[in-house]
Amino acid sequence: VELRFVHDVNAVLLGAIRMLDLRGSNAALVTLGTGLGFSYAIGGKVQCNAAGSPARSLWDIPATGGGILEDTLSARGISSEYAELTGQRSRTPAAIARMAYAGDADSARVYALTGRRLGEALRPVLKELAIDRLLLGGQIANSLSLMLSPLRDALPGVEILQAPQGSV
């Protein structure tokens, strides 16, 4: 039995490559949850640094308006954006998503903004790496449909998929 220790975001991408038959593809994975994870594969091979971590990280890139990208595109970013827009605090991304699916315009606006910001942040990176498939994972990616249209608008020519459940 082979045993390997792999960084979590790399493990999800490895599983997704196998499950979705993306061998030979240039694919990237973004995980959205408590934090912001990023991994990519060139020709189906996940790229790692010397320590085995993802070859590139995005979480600490400066964000438009201040702070870092993870501040904007994580659970705390979605909750903060909702609080700023509505004045209502203590809403989780899952609660905000449920309200958006139920027709709440402010909640839907927060997720659309998150999709647009994610796409704008990823555009130069995906172009530089010649990525043609983007996978989204993590708890917030369960609400991908709320972010999909602005994300597609920001990333023309990139196929966007949800990472399959069980890809780890």
N, C-alpha and C positions, 0 to 999 in steps of 0.2 A: 504494500500500500504506500503510495507516494503521499507525503505530507508537505504542504507548502504554506507559508505564512505570506499573506498578500494584503496590502493596504485595502481598506474597505471599498473605496470607489473603484480601484483597479479590479477588485474581485467581482463587483457588479458588472463592469464592462466585459470582463472575461466571460462571465456567465451569459450575458446578453449576446455576445459574439457567437457563442455556441448555440444558444437557443433560437436565435433569429437567423442563423447561417450567414453571418456577416464576415466570414473569412475572406480576406482579400480586400475588405472595405476600409475606407478612411472614415472612421466613426469617432464621435466624442460622446461622453456621458457627463451630464450635469446632475448632481444630487442637490435637491432643495429640501431643507428641513431645519434643524437647529442651526446648521451652518450651510456652507456652500462648498460642494466638492466638484472636482473636475478631473477627468481622465480622458485620454484619447489613444486611438490605435491607428497606425499607418499600415496599410496592407494587411489588416486584421491582427497586427501585433501590437499589444498594449505597450505604450512607451513609459518607461520608468527611469527615475534617476538612479544614481549609484547605490542609494540606500533602499531602493525598492519602492519608494513613494512615487506618486504621479510625477511625470517629467515636467509638468507645468502646473502651477496653481493660479487660481483667479481670485480667491477669497479676499486677498489683501490689496487688490488693485484699487486705486482711488476712485471713488464714486462721484458722479455728477452731483453737485450740491454739498459735497463734503463727506467725510467718513470713508469707509472702505466698502467694496462691493458686497461683502457678506452682511454688512449692516442694512443694506437695502433689499437683498434678495434671499433673505432667510425668514424664519418664523418671526423673529423680532422686527424685521423690516416691514413685513405685511401687517403685523399688529400695530406698529407705530404709524404706518401710513393711514390705516383705518382710523386710528385715534385722532390723527391730525385732521383728517377729512371730516369726521363726524363729532369729535369731542368725546366719544365713548371709548373708555379704556377697558383693558382686561378682556379683549376678544382674541381668541386663538385663530390661527389661519383656518383651521377646520370649521369653526363657527362662522367665520366670515365667508367661507366657501359655501356653507349650507345656506346662508342668507342670500348669497349671489344666485345660487341655483333656484331659490324660492322667489327671485325677482327683485331683490333689493339692489337698486341702481348704484348706491355708494360702494357696496361690497363688490359688485361686478367691476366697477371702475378701478378699485384697488388691484384686483387680479389682472385686469387689462394693462394697467400701468406696470405691474410686475413683469408681465410678458414682454412689453415694449422695452423696458430697461434691460431685461435679460438678453433680448435679441440685439440691442444696441451694443451691449458690453461684449457679446460673443462674436459679433460680425467680423471685426478685424482679426481675431484669433482664429476663427474657423477658416477665414479666407487665407491667412498665412499658412495654416496647416493643411489646406486643400481638403477640408472635411466636407463630406457630402451627406452624412447622416448624423443627426443629433438625437440622442436618447435622453430622456428625463426620468430621474428616479428620485426616491425620497418621499416622505409623507406629503409634501406640498405638491409634488407631481401627480398625486391622485386627483388634483383639480386642474389638470393640464387643459381640459376643454375650455376653461375660463380664460386661459392665457394664450391659447393657440393662435387665434387670428392675428393679434399684434406681433406675436413671435414670428409667425410666417411672413408677415409684412416686412419685418426687420431682417429676415434671413431668406431672401428669395433663392431658390435653387437648392436649398437644403431640406432633405426629407426629415421630418420631425416625428419621433415615435416615443411612446412611453416605454421605459425599460420593463421587460416582462417580470411579473411576480415570480419569485423563486430563482432569480438569476444569480444568487450567491450560493 
